[in-house]
Amino acid sequence: MKTILHKADSRGHADHGWLNSYHSFSFANYFDPNRMNFGALRVLNDDTVAAGRGFGRHPHSNMEIISIPLQGDLKHMDNMGNSTVIREGDIQVMSAGTGVEHSEFNNNMDSLVKFLQIWIIPNKENVQPRYDQISLSDLKVKNKLYQVLSPNPEDQGVWIHQNAWFHMGDFDKGQSETYALKSEENGAYIFVLEGEVSVEGTTLNARDGFGIWDVDSITFQALNDAKFLIMEVPMEF
């Protein structure tokens, strides 16, 4: 078993006034050669956007981009013709492929929006760009891991062009579960949203990240009421 621990206060940080962003991996002006990625997981940004503000139209290509709102409403528009709002309890995915332009704005003028922006390096380049978003309300299960992303369009949750699986957990204090990795070539990066979790004996607090690989399964226990995200990704790509 191999592991790497990224404490919340060790992340890169950029406060632009309208945007307060924490970077688990090198991004924009934050560069750490030891924190470029975890396998195919390239970006994990923890963003807070001021009321009525946001990211103007900008391009992406050959990247799988996942957004998970944690609070508030995020307005999305793109050159594929999509104009949508994603809210807490939703998940959004965009396969940039050959190229896409989009913008993201706080849809409210009187409250913050908080969301995770995640980039996964794809296993196919120059695919036709695509967009999808779903509500997780029908998938969510208390005290049990539930899948929100996979490589398979027919599976539960959204899908991407990579052998990656995301699961979320909302556990009461004392509850535990063991997660079996889907592929021996994969590792898992755990990101704690709220509370305190023990992962294979390592204690994680809110916004801590923990990578683990060369294992078949991972055991979690909530030391306090906790919410967390598991991102299983290929370690080689």
Buried (B, 14 or more C-beta within 10 A) or exposed (E): EEBBBBEBEEBBEBEEEBBBBBBBBBBEEBEEEEBEBBBBBBBBBBBBBBBBBBBEEEEBEBBBBBBBBBEBBBBBBBEEEBEEBBBBBBBBBBBBBEEBBBBBBBBBEEEBBBBBBBBBBBBEEEBEBBBBBBEBEEBBEEEEBBBBBBBEEEEBBBBBBBBBBBBBBBBEEEBEBEBEBBBEBBBBBBBBBBBBBBBBEEBBBBBBBBBBBEBEEBEBBBBBBBBBBBBBBBBEB
